[in-house]
């Protein structure tokens, strides 16, 4: 494959072959990520549980009243805002390289 006296073109060729092999292997053996409306960086298990709680509150609103639905909705939206804020702050702290320009364009 490669020796100590390999040229830059040979190294590039081997790197491309390695990448193609890795991608092909992953495509065969790894289930692809399914994206949905909740596929966000900031979506977490806590929000999933709060969303389920909101659904339960909606299903029982006739017997328990609308105030429970309103409180569940309020709690979910507060948690979403907090998750987005935390995700953004983490992104700002961890950004480097090209991401710095992404941060600059957002602000």
N, CA, C and O atoms as a printed pandas DataFrame, in Angstrom:
     atom_number atom_name residue_name chain_id  residue_number  x_coord  y_coord  z_coord
0              1         N          UNK        A               1    0.834   -1.183    0.000
1              2        CA          UNK        A               1    0.000    0.000    0.000
2              3         C          UNK        A               1    0.887    1.258    0.000
3              4         O          UNK        A               1    1.221    1.793   -1.058
4              5         N          UNK        A               2    1.255    1.711    1.182
5              6        CA          UNK        A               2    2.072    2.914    1.290
6              7         C          UNK        A               2    3.442    2.563    1.865
7              8         O          UNK        A               2    3.579    1.658    2.689
8              9         N          UNK        A               3    4.421    3.284    1.420
9             10        CA          UNK        A               3    5.783    3.127    1.939
10            11         C          UNK        A               3    6.261    4.480    2.437
11            12         O          UNK        A               3    5.555    5.482    2.333
12            13         N          UNK        A               4    7.444    4.491    2.968
13            14        CA          UNK        A               4    7.986    5.747    3.495
14            15         C          UNK        A               4    8.218    6.771    2.386
15            16         O          UNK        A               4    8.193    7.975    2.644
16            17         N          UNK        A               5    8.441    6.314    1.173
17            18        CA          UNK        A               5    8.716    7.229    0.071
18            19         C          UNK        A               5    7.490    7.451   -0.826
19            20         O          UNK        A               5    7.645    7.784   -2.000
20            21         N          UNK        A               6    6.286    7.274   -0.294
21            22        CA          UNK        A               6    5.052    7.454   -1.065
22            23         C          UNK        A               6    4.847    8.918   -1.401
23            24         O          UNK        A               6    5.223    9.808   -0.638
24            25         N          UNK        A               7    4.248    9.148   -2.548
25            26        CA          UNK        A               7    3.977   10.523   -2.969
26            27         C          UNK        A               7    2.666   11.005   -2.356
27            28         O          UNK        A               7    1.881   10.224   -1.819
28            29         N          UNK        A               8    2.459   12.288   -2.452
29            30        CA          UNK        A               8    1.241   12.897   -1.923
30            31         C          UNK        A               8    0.005   12.350   -2.641
31            32         O          UNK        A               8   -1.030   12.132   -2.011
32            33         N          UNK        A               9    0.107   12.131   -3.944
33            34        CA          UNK        A               9   -1.018   11.597   -4.709
34            35         C          UNK        A               9   -1.372   10.182   -4.245
35            36         O          UNK        A               9   -2.548    9.829   -4.163
36            37         N          UNK        A              10   -0.351    9.376   -3.943
37            38        CA          UNK        A              10   -0.604    8.023   -3.463
38            39         C          UNK        A              10   -1.311    8.043   -2.109
39            40         O          UNK        A              10   -2.229    7.261   -1.863
40            41         N          UNK        A              11   -0.872    8.938   -1.247
41            42        CA          UNK        A              11   -1.500    9.064    0.073
42            43         C          UNK        A              11   -2.949    9.504   -0.084
43            44         O          UNK        A              11   -3.834    8.972    0.586
44            45         N          UNK        A              12   -3.200   10.478   -0.972
45            46        CA          UNK        A              12   -4.568   10.939   -1.211
46            47         C          UNK        A              12   -5.445    9.815   -1.765
47            48         O          UNK        A              12   -6.602    9.673   -1.371
48            49         N          UNK        A              13   -4.895    9.025   -2.673
49            50        CA          UNK        A              13   -5.646    7.910   -3.252
50            51         C          UNK        A              13   -6.016    6.882   -2.193
51            52         O          UNK        A              13   -7.151    6.407   -2.146
52            53         N          UNK        A              14   -5.060    6.545   -1.352
53            54        CA          UNK        A              14   -5.330    5.580   -0.287
54            55         C          UNK        A              14   -6.345    6.144    0.703
55            56         O          UNK        A              14   -7.202    5.409    1.194
56            57         N          UNK        A              15   -6.256    7.449    1.003
57            58        CA          UNK        A              15   -7.204    8.071    1.928
58            59         C          UNK        A              15   -8.623    8.024    1.357
59            60         O          UNK        A              15   -9.573    7.754    2.091
60            61         N          UNK        A              16   -8.773    8.282    0.066
61            62        CA          UNK        A              16  -10.092    8.232   -0.568
62            63         C          UNK        A              16  -10.626    6.803   -0.546
63            64         O          UNK        A              16  -11.803    6.587   -0.259
64            65         N          UNK        A              17   -9.773    5.827   -0.845
65            66        CA          UNK        A              17  -10.194    4.429   -0.814
66            67         C          UNK        A              17  -10.631    4.019    0.585
67            68         O          UNK        A              17  -11.632    3.322    0.750
68            69         N          UNK        A              18   -9.885    4.449    1.582
69            70        CA          UNK        A              18  -10.231    4.136    2.968
70            71         C          UNK        A              18  -11.575    4.742    3.346
71            72         O          UNK        A              18  -12.409    4.088    3.971
72            73         N          UNK        A              19  -11.777    5.997    2.961
73            74        CA          UNK        A              19  -13.048    6.655    3.268
74            75         C          UNK        A              19  -14.211    5.952    2.583
75            76         O          UNK        A              19  -15.253    5.742    3.203
76            77         N          UNK        A              20  -14.054    5.586    1.320
77            78        CA          UNK        A              20  -15.122    4.893    0.594
78            79         C          UNK        A              20  -15.428    3.539    1.234
79            80         O          UNK        A              20  -16.588    3.136    1.323
80            81         N          UNK        A              21  -14.389    2.848    1.674
81            82        CA          UNK        A              21  -14.589    1.558    2.328
82            83         C          UNK        A              21  -15.349    1.723    3.638
83            84         O          UNK        A              21  -16.266    0.957    3.931
84            85         N          UNK        A              22  -14.965    2.720    4.420
85            86        CA          UNK        A              22  -15.636    2.953    5.700
86            87         C          UNK        A              22  -17.096    3.334    5.486
87            88         O          UNK        A              22  -17.974    2.829    6.186
88            89         N          UNK        A              23  -17.366    4.218    4.528
89            90        CA          UNK        A              23  -18.742    4.643    4.263
90            91         C          UNK        A              23  -19.570    3.464    3.775
91            92         O          UNK        A              23  -20.715    3.293    4.195
92            93         N          UNK        A              24  -19.000    2.648    2.891
93            94        CA          UNK        A              24  -19.720    1.476    2.395
94            95         C          UNK        A              24  -20.051    0.493    3.502
95            96         O          UNK        A              24  -21.152   -0.056    3.544
96            97         N          UNK        A              25  -19.097    0.270    4.401
97            98        CA          UNK        A              25  -19.329   -0.641    5.524
98            99         C          UNK        A              25  -20.406   -0.097    6.451
99           100         O          UNK        A              25  -21.284   -0.840    6.890
100          101         N          UNK        A              26  -20.343    1.198    6.751
101          102        CA          UNK        A              26  -21.359    1.802    7.615
102          103         C          UNK        A              26  -22.739    1.740    6.959
103          104         O          UNK        A              26  -23.732    1.454    7.628
104          105         N          UNK        A              27  -22.801    2.005    5.662
105          106        CA          UNK        A              27  -24.090    1.945    4.961
106          107         C          UNK        A              27  -24.705    0.556    5.031
107          108         O          UNK        A              27  -25.926    0.418    5.097
108          109         N          UNK        A              28  -23.854   -0.485    5.015
109          110        CA          UNK        A              28  -24.366   -1.854    5.065
110          111         C          UNK        A              28  -24.809   -2.265    6.459
111          112         O          UNK        A              28  -25.786   -3.000    6.602
112          113         N          UNK        A              29  -24.113   -1.807    7.484
113          114        CA          UNK        A              29  -24.316   -2.366    8.820
114          115         C          UNK        A              29  -24.975   -1.441    9.837
115          116         O          UNK        A              29  -25.359   -1.896   10.915
116          117         N          UNK        A              30  -25.112   -0.172    9.526
117          118        CA          UNK        A              30  -25.676    0.773   10.489
118          119         C          UNK        A              30  -27.012    1.274    9.958
119          120         O          UNK        A              30  -27.136    1.649    8.792
120          121         N          UNK        A              31  -27.998    1.272   10.831
121          122        CA          UNK        A              31  -29.311    1.770   10.440
122          123         C          UNK        A              31  -29.244    3.285   10.283
123          124         O          UNK        A              31  -28.757    3.975   11.178
124          125         N          UNK        A              32  -29.725    3.810    9.161
125          126        CA          UNK        A              32  -29.650    5.257    8.973
126          127         C          UNK        A              32  -30.550    5.997    9.961
127          128         O          UNK        A              32  -31.569    5.469   10.406
128          129         N          UNK        A              33  -30.168    7.194   10.287
129          130        CA          UNK        A              33  -30.917    8.038   11.206
130          131         C          UNK        A              33  -32.189    8.504   10.525
131          132         O          UNK        A              33  -32.156    9.034    9.415
132          133         N          UNK        A              34  -33.304    8.303   11.198
133          134        CA          UNK        A              34  -34.578    8.782   10.676
134          135         C          UNK        A              34  -34.855   10.150   11.281
135          136         O          UNK        A              34  -34.872   10.296   12.503
136          137         N          UNK        A              35  -35.067   11.132   10.454
137          138        CA          UNK        A              35  -35.306   12.493   10.917
138          139         C          UNK        A              35  -36.801   12.762   10.981
139          140         O          UNK        A              35  -37.563   12.309   10.127
140          141         N          UNK        A              36  -37.204   13.497   11.990
141          142        CA          UNK        A              36  -38.599   13.900   12.109
142          143         C          UNK        A              36  -38.632   15.337   12.604
143          144         O          UNK        A              36  -37.588   15.975   12.742
144          145         N          UNK        A              37  -39.809   15.840   12.868
145          146        CA          UNK        A              37  -39.940   17.239   13.276
146          147         C          UNK        A              37  -39.282   17.514   14.623
147          148         O          UNK        A              37  -38.969   18.661   14.941
148          149         N          UNK        A              38  -39.067   16.450   15.426
149          150        CA          UNK        A              38  -38.418   16.644   16.725
150          151         C          UNK        A              38  -36.939   16.266   16.699
151          152         O          UNK        A              38  -36.321   16.127   17.755
152          153         N          UNK        A              39  -36.361   16.099   15.504
153          154        CA          UNK        A              39  -34.943   15.768   15.397
154          155         C          UNK        A              39  -34.132   17.052   15.485
155          156         O          UNK        A              39  -33.645   17.569   14.480
156          157         N          UNK        A              40  -34.003   17.533   16.655
157          158        CA          UNK        A              40  -33.286   18.772   16.908
158          159         C          UNK        A              40  -32.151   18.496   17.892
159          160         O          UNK        A              40  -32.212   17.547   18.673
160          161         N          UNK        A              41  -31.131   19.323   17.848
161          162        CA          UNK        A              41  -30.023   19.167   18.795
162          163         C          UNK        A              41  -30.507   19.303   20.231
163          164         O          UNK        A              41  -30.009   18.629   21.132
164          165         N          UNK        A              42  -31.459   20.161   20.431
165          166        CA          UNK        A              42  -31.878   20.489   21.791
166          167         C          UNK        A              42  -32.960   19.550   22.318
167          168         O          UNK        A              42  -33.278   19.608   23.505
168          169         N          UNK        A              43  -33.534   18.691   21.486
169          170        CA          UNK        A              43  -34.585   17.791   21.954
170          171         C          UNK        A              43  -33.973   16.731   22.850
171          172         O          UNK        A              43  -32.983   16.105   22.472
172          173         N          UNK        A              44  -34.537   16.517   24.026
173          174        CA          UNK        A              44  -33.959   15.572   24.982
174          175         C          UNK        A              44  -35.065   14.718   25.610
175          176         O          UNK        A              44  -36.248   14.988   25.405
176          177         N          UNK        A              45  -34.686   13.697   26.366
177          178        CA          UNK        A              45  -35.694   12.804   26.971
178          179         C          UNK        A              45  -36.663   13.529   27.913
179          180         O          UNK        A              45  -37.824   13.135   28.026
180          181         N          UNK        A              46  -36.197   14.579   28.585
181          182        CA          UNK        A              46  -37.095   15.323   29.473
182          183         C          UNK        A              46  -38.239   15.955   28.677
183          184         O          UNK        A              46  -39.392   15.936   29.108
184          185         N          UNK        A              47  -37.905   16.513   27.513
185          186        CA          UNK        A              47  -38.944   17.113   26.671
186          187         C          UNK        A              47  -39.897   16.045   26.146
187          188         O          UNK        A              47  -41.097   16.283   26.008
188          189         N          UNK        A              48  -39.360   14.886   25.858
189          190        CA          UNK        A              48  -40.203   13.783   25.401
190          191         C          UNK        A              48  -41.229   13.416   26.473
191          192         O          UNK        A              48  -42.403   13.202   26.171
192          193         N          UNK        A              49  -40.775   13.346   27.735
193          194        CA          UNK        A              49  -41.675   13.022   28.836
194          195         C          UNK        A              49  -42.721   14.116   29.047
195          196         O          UNK        A              49  -43.890   13.824   29.299
196          197         N          UNK        A              50  -42.294   15.382   28.940
197          198        CA          UNK        A              50  -43.248   16.485   29.102
198          199         C          UNK        A              50  -44.270   16.499   27.966
199          200         O          UNK        A              50  -45.433   16.835   28.184
200          201         N          UNK        A              51  -43.846   16.139   26.768
201          202        CA          UNK        A              51  -44.773   16.060   25.643
202          203         C          UNK        A              51  -45.808   14.961   25.870
203          204         O          UNK        A              51  -46.989   15.125   25.564
204          205         N          UNK        A              52  -45.338   13.834   26.416
205          206        CA          UNK        A              52  -46.274   12.757   26.739
206          207         C          UNK        A              52  -47.257   13.210   27.818
207          208         O          UNK        A              52  -48.445   12.895   27.751
208          209         N          UNK        A              53  -46.761   13.946   28.808
209          210        CA          UNK        A              53  -47.628   14.442   29.876
210          211         C          UNK        A              53  -48.683   15.395   29.313
211          212         O          UNK        A              53  -49.833   15.380   29.750
212          213         N          UNK        A              54  -48.290   16.220   28.346
213          214        CA          UNK        A              54  -49.258   17.121   27.711
214          215         C          UNK        A              54  -50.327   16.315   26.980
215          216         O          UNK        A              54  -51.508   16.658   27.039
216          217         N          UNK        A              55  -49.928   15.261   26.302
217          218        CA          UNK        A              55  -50.897   14.404   25.621
218          219         C          UNK        A              55  -51.855   13.756   26.602
219          220         O          UNK        A              55  -53.054   13.669   26.341
220          221         N          UNK        A              56  -51.326   13.297   27.740
221          222        CA          UNK        A              56  -52.193   12.700   28.761
222          223         C          UNK        A              56  -53.163   13.728   29.318
223          224         O          UNK        A              56  -54.328   13.423   29.573
224          225         N          UNK        A              57  -52.675   14.951   29.506
225          226        CA          UNK        A              57  -53.542   16.011   30.027
226          227         C          UNK        A              57  -54.654   16.325   29.030
227          228         O          UNK        A              57  -55.795   16.565   29.426
228          229         N          UNK        A              58  -54.329   16.324   27.749
229          230        CA          UNK        A              58  -55.352   16.578   26.733
230          231         C          UNK        A              58  -56.391   15.473   26.719
231          232         O          UNK        A              58  -57.583   15.735   26.561
232          233         N          UNK        A              59  -55.936   14.231   26.884
233          234        CA          UNK        A              59  -56.895   13.123   26.864
234          235         C          UNK        A              59  -57.827   13.147   28.076
235          236         O          UNK        A              59  -58.946   12.640   28.004
236          237         N          UNK        A              60  -57.373   13.731   29.189
237          238        CA          UNK        A              60  -58.204   13.741   30.382
238          239         C          UNK        A              60  -58.771   15.095   30.732
239          240         O          UNK        A              60  -59.160   15.321   31.878
240          241         N          UNK        A              61  -58.829   16.001   29.775
241          242        CA          UNK        A              61  -59.241   17.360   30.097
242          243         C          UNK        A              61  -60.707   17.452   30.493
243          244         O          UNK        A              61  -61.075   18.342   31.259
244          245         N          UNK        A              62  -61.545   16.567   30.000
245          246        CA          UNK        A              62  -62.982   16.639   30.334
246          247         C          UNK        A              62  -63.229   16.344   31.809
247          248         O          UNK        A              62  -64.116   16.937   32.422
248          249         N          UNK        A              63  -62.450   15.433   32.378
249          250        CA          UNK        A              63  -62.674   15.062   33.781
250          251         C          UNK        A              63  -61.835   15.903   34.739
251          252         O          UNK        A              63  -62.261   16.164   35.863
252          253         N          UNK        A              64  -60.648   16.327   34.308
253          254        CA          UNK        A              64  -59.749   17.019   35.226
254          255         C          UNK        A              64  -59.645   18.518   34.965
255          256         O          UNK        A              64  -59.043   19.239   35.761
256          257         N          UNK        A              65  -60.214   18.992   33.878
257          258        CA          UNK        A              65  -60.249   20.415   33.605
258          259         C          UNK        A              65  -59.124   20.882   32.692
259          260         O          UNK        A              65  -58.108   20.208   32.528
260          261         N          UNK        A              66  -59.337   22.059   32.102
261          262        CA          UNK        A              66  -58.373   22.641   31.169
262          263         C          UNK        A              66  -57.150   23.201   31.876
263          264         O          UNK        A              66  -56.109   23.380   31.244
264          265         N          UNK        A              67  -57.246   23.479   33.152
265          266        CA          UNK        A              67  -56.097   24.070   33.851
266          267         C          UNK        A              67  -54.903   23.120   33.840
267          268         O          UNK        A              67  -53.756   23.565   33.788
268          269         N          UNK        A              68  -55.164   21.817   33.888
269          270        CA          UNK        A              68  -54.075   20.839   33.838
270          271         C          UNK        A              68  -53.397   20.855   32.461
271          272         O          UNK        A              68  -52.179   20.711   32.362
272          273         N          UNK        A              69  -54.187   21.029   31.414
273          274        CA          UNK        A              69  -53.641   21.107   30.056
274          275         C          UNK        A              69  -52.790   22.363   29.913
275          276         O          UNK        A              69  -51.688   22.324   29.365
276          277         N          UNK        A              70  -53.316   23.468   30.412
277          278        CA          UNK        A              70  -52.577   24.721   30.313
278          279         C          UNK        A              70  -51.263   24.659   31.076
279          280         O          UNK        A              70  -50.242   25.149   30.594
280          281         N          UNK        A              71  -51.281   24.065   32.252
281          282        CA          UNK        A              71  -50.059   23.940   33.043
282          283         C          UNK        A              71  -49.050   23.021   32.349
283          284         O          UNK        A              71  -47.855   23.313   32.335
284          285         N          UNK        A              72  -49.522   21.920   31.779
285          286        CA          UNK        A              72  -48.627   20.999   31.068
286          287         C          UNK        A              72  -48.018   21.678   29.847
287          288         O          UNK        A              72  -46.832   21.508   29.564
288          289         N          UNK        A              73  -48.830   22.445   29.125
289          290        CA          UNK        A              73  -48.331   23.171   27.957
290          291         C          UNK        A              73  -47.295   24.205   28.371
291          292         O          UNK        A              73  -46.241   24.327   27.747
292          293         N          UNK        A              74  -47.603   24.947   29.424
293          294        CA          UNK        A              74  -46.678   25.969   29.928
294          295         C          UNK        A              74  -45.350   25.343   30.350
295          296         O          UNK        A              74  -44.279   25.877   30.059
296          297         N          UNK        A              75  -45.432   24.214   31.034
297          298        CA          UNK        A              75  -44.230   23.522   31.493
298          299         C          UNK        A              75  -43.394   23.018   30.307
299          300         O          UNK        A              75  -42.166   23.108   30.329
300          301         N          UNK        A              76  -44.057   22.492   29.281
301          302        CA          UNK        A              76  -43.348   22.011   28.098
302          303         C          UNK        A              76  -42.638   23.156   27.394
303          304         O          UNK        A              76  -41.463   23.033   27.049
304          305         N          UNK        A              77  -43.326   24.262   27.178
305          306        CA          UNK        A              77  -42.709   25.379   26.466
306          307         C          UNK        A              77  -41.572   26.001   27.263
307          308         O          UNK        A              77  -40.582   26.438   26.676
308          309         N          UNK        A              78  -41.689   26.051   28.575
309          310        CA          UNK        A              78  -40.574   26.543   29.398
310          311         C          UNK        A              78  -39.362   25.639   29.249
311          312         O          UNK        A              78  -38.235   26.115   29.109
312          313         N          UNK        A              79  -39.597   24.334   29.281
313          314        CA          UNK        A              79  -38.498   23.376   29.142
314          315         C          UNK        A              79  -37.871   23.465   27.751
315          316         O          UNK        A              79  -36.654   23.334   27.614
316          317         N          UNK        A              80  -38.689   23.685   26.717
317          318        CA          UNK        A              80  -38.159   23.835   25.356
318          319         C          UNK        A              80  -37.276   25.069   25.271
319          320         O          UNK        A              80  -36.174   25.009   24.726
320          321         N          UNK        A              81  -37.754   26.192   25.807
321          322        CA          UNK        A              81  -36.942   27.417   25.774
322          323         C          UNK        A              81  -35.628   27.224   26.517
323          324         O          UNK        A              81  -34.582   27.688   26.065
324          325         N          UNK        A              82  -35.678   26.538   27.659
325          326        CA          UNK        A              82  -34.460   26.287   28.434
326          327         C          UNK        A              82  -33.513   25.365   27.670
327          328         O          UNK        A              82  -32.303   25.592   27.663
328          329         N          UNK        A              83  -34.047   24.336   27.033
329          330        CA          UNK        A              83  -33.206   23.406   26.271
330          331         C          UNK        A              83  -32.544   24.115   25.091
331          332         O          UNK        A              83  -31.366   23.891   24.811
332          333         N          UNK        A              84  -33.302   24.970   24.399
333          334        CA          UNK        A              84  -32.730   25.722   23.286
334          335         C          UNK        A              84  -31.637   26.667   23.766
335          336         O          UNK        A              84  -30.582   26.780   23.142
336          337         N          UNK        A              85  -31.899   27.346   24.882
337          338        CA          UNK        A              85  -30.913   28.268   25.437
338          339         C          UNK        A              85  -29.646   27.536   25.847
339          340         O          UNK        A              85  -28.542   27.995   25.553
340          341         N          UNK        A              86  -29.792   26.400   26.522
341          342        CA          UNK        A              86  -28.635   25.616   26.943
342          343         C          UNK        A              86  -27.852   25.089   25.743
343          344         O          UNK        A              86  -26.621   25.092   25.756
344          345         N          UNK        A              87  -28.558   24.639   24.710
345          346        CA          UNK        A              87  -27.904   24.127   23.508
346          347         C          UNK        A              87  -27.120   25.245   22.816
347          348         O          UNK        A              87  -25.991   25.035   22.373
348          349         N          UNK        A              88  -27.719   26.420   22.728
349          350        CA          UNK        A              88  -27.060   27.557   22.083
350          351         C          UNK        A              88  -25.823   27.977   22.878
351          352         O          UNK        A              88  -24.766   28.218   22.296
352          353         N          UNK        A              89  -25.951   28.064   24.195
353          354        CA          UNK        A              89  -24.796   28.448   25.013
354          355         C          UNK        A              89  -23.678   27.428   24.904
355          356         O          UNK        A              89  -22.505   27.800   24.860
356          357         N          UNK        A              90  -24.025   26.138   24.860
357          358        CA          UNK        A              90  -23.020   25.089   24.698
358          359         C          UNK        A              90  -22.341   25.220   23.335
359          360         O          UNK        A              90  -21.124   25.068   23.231
360          361         N          UNK        A              91  -23.118   25.501   22.296
361          362        CA          UNK        A              91  -22.564   25.691   20.959
362          363         C          UNK        A              91  -21.603   26.875   20.934
363          364         O          UNK        A              91  -20.540   26.798   20.319
364          365         N          UNK        A              92  -21.970   27.964   21.595
365          366        CA          UNK        A              92  -21.098   29.139   21.633
366          367         C          UNK        A              92  -19.788   28.846   22.347
367          368         O          UNK        A              92  -18.728   29.298   21.913
368          369         N          UNK        A              93  -19.851   28.096   23.434
369          370        CA          UNK        A              93  -18.647   27.790   24.199
370          371         C          UNK        A              93  -17.742   26.805   23.473
371          372         O          UNK        A              93  -16.519   26.898   23.577
372          373         N          UNK        A              94  -18.328   25.861   22.737
373          374        CA          UNK        A              94  -17.546   24.799   22.108
374          375         C          UNK        A              94  -17.158   25.110   20.663
375          376         O          UNK        A              94  -16.455   24.315   20.040
376          377         N          UNK        A              95  -17.599   26.248   20.113
377          378        CA          UNK        A              95  -17.351   26.511   18.700
378          379         C          UNK        A              95  -15.881   26.811   18.446
379          380         O          UNK        A              95  -15.214   27.479   19.237
380          381         N          UNK        A              96  -15.398   26.299   17.323
381          382        CA          UNK        A              96  -14.022   26.534   16.901
382          383         C          UNK        A              96  -13.960   26.307   15.401
383          384         O          UNK        A              96  -14.854   25.688   14.823
384          385         N          UNK        A              97  -12.921   26.801   14.779
385          386        CA          UNK        A              97  -12.759   26.617   13.340
386          387         C          UNK        A              97  -13.851   27.322   12.556
387          388         O          UNK        A              97  -14.129   28.498   12.793
388          389         N          UNK        A              98  -14.475   26.608   11.618
389          390        CA          UNK        A              98  -15.516   27.196   10.776
390          391         C          UNK        A              98  -16.765   27.544   11.566
391          392         O          UNK        A              98  -17.528   28.422   11.163
392          393         N          UNK        A              99  -16.983   26.866   12.688
393          394        CA          UNK        A              99  -18.184   27.139   13.491
394          395         C          UNK        A              99  -18.186   28.557   14.047
395          396         O          UNK        A              99  -19.250   29.113   14.319
396          397         N          UNK        A             100  -16.999   29.148   14.218
397          398        CA          UNK        A             100  -16.922   30.522   14.713
398          399         C          UNK        A             100  -17.654   31.459   13.752
399          400         O          UNK        A             100  -18.335   32.390   14.181
400          401         N          UNK        A             101  -17.510   31.209   12.460
401          402        CA          UNK        A             101  -18.189   32.052   11.476
402          403         C          UNK        A             101  -19.680   31.795   11.456
403          404         O          UNK        A             101  -20.461   32.699   11.156
404          405         N          UNK        A             102  -20.082   30.591   11.766
405          406        CA          UNK        A             102  -21.505   30.293   11.890
406          407         C          UNK        A             102  -22.101   31.086   13.053
407          408         O          UNK        A             102  -23.182   31.664   12.939
408          409         N          UNK        A             103  -21.382   31.101   14.164
409          410        CA          UNK        A             103  -21.832   31.869   15.330
410          411         C          UNK        A             103  -21.937   33.345   14.969
411          412         O          UNK        A             103  -22.910   34.007   15.328
412          413         N          UNK        A             104  -20.940   33.859   14.263
413          414        CA          UNK        A             104  -20.952   35.273   13.884
414          415         C          UNK        A             104  -22.129   35.608   12.973
415          416         O          UNK        A             104  -22.715   36.685   13.080
416          417         N          UNK        A             105  -22.475   34.683   12.074
417          418        CA          UNK        A             105  -23.598   34.961   11.180
418          419         C          UNK        A             105  -24.936   34.916   11.911
419          420         O          UNK        A             105  -25.877   35.602   11.513
420          421         N          UNK        A             106  -25.035   34.113   12.981
421          422        CA          UNK        A             106  -26.284   34.035   13.744
422          423         C          UNK        A             106  -26.483   35.253   14.653
423          424         O          UNK        A             106  -27.617   35.621   14.961
424          425         N          UNK        A             107  -25.391   35.869   15.075
425          426        CA          UNK        A             107  -25.517   36.982   16.029
426          427         C          UNK        A             107  -25.474   38.311   15.388
427          428         O          UNK        A             107  -25.569   39.330   16.072
